[in-house]
Amino acid sequence: MKVIPHINSILLKTSLYYSHMKNNKWYFTTSSIIFTVVAIAHLGRILLVLPASVAGYDIPLWVSGIAVLLAGYLATRGFMEAHKLG
């Protein structure tokens, strides 16, 4: 009875999974579009000074500023990866 799977089997499955994800241009493009929409929504909240609250707590505008930077970075990196895959 094997309790721990063979390490080569784990490494092979992991490498096959990541090689498939690396070559998936559709995945990078779709996720980048979603991150772009999120960044635009947070930027709109900042520009229009819209209030936001979660479970009764007010969310300050600087949180949206961080979200714009983070989502914008992820969108940019995703589009760059998709472009790199051709």
N, C-alpha and C positions, 0 to 999 in steps of 0.2 A: 504494500500500500504506500503510495507516494503522497506525502502531505504537502511538500513544497514542490511546485512545478520546476522543471528543468530551466535553468537560467537562459540557455540558448533559445528555447521556445519563447520565453518572454521577450527577449531582445528582438527576435525575428518578428513577432507580432507588433511590437512597438514601432520598429523601423518601417514595416509595411504600412501601418496606419499613418505615420507622419509623412512618408513619401507620397501617399495618396493625397493627403491634405496639402502638401507643398505644390502639387501640380493642379490644384483645383482653382482655376481663375474665377469661376463663377462664385465660389465661396468668398474670396477676397473682395470681389466687386459688390456683392450683395451686402456683406457686413459693412463695407465702407459707405455705401449709400445710407444704411441705417444710422451709422455714426454721424454722417453729415446732417441728416434730419434732426438728430438729437442736438447736435451743436447749434444748428440754426434756431431750434426751439428755445434753447437756453439763451442764445444771443438776443432773440426777440424779447424774452422775459427781462433781460437787462436793459435793453433800449426802451422798452415800454414801461419799465419799472412796475411790473406786475407782481402782486403778492402771491406767495405760495406757502402752503402749510401742509404738514404731514402729521396726522394723529394729534391735531391741536397745537403743534409747535410751528412757529413761523420760521421759514427758511430764509436766511439772509441772501442778498444778491451776490455776495462774493462766492457763495457755493455754486451758483450758476456760472460765475467766471471760471472757476476751476473746472466745471463740467465742460465749458466751451473749449478750454485748452486741452483737456484730456480726450474728449470726443473728436476734436479737430485733429489731434495728433494721430489717434487710431485710424481715422478716416484717411489721412494722408498716407500713413504707412501701408494701409490696405490697398489703396489705389496704386502705390508704387510697386507693391508685390504683384498685383494683377498685371501691371504694365510690364514688369520684368518677365512674367511668364509668356507674354506675347499674345 
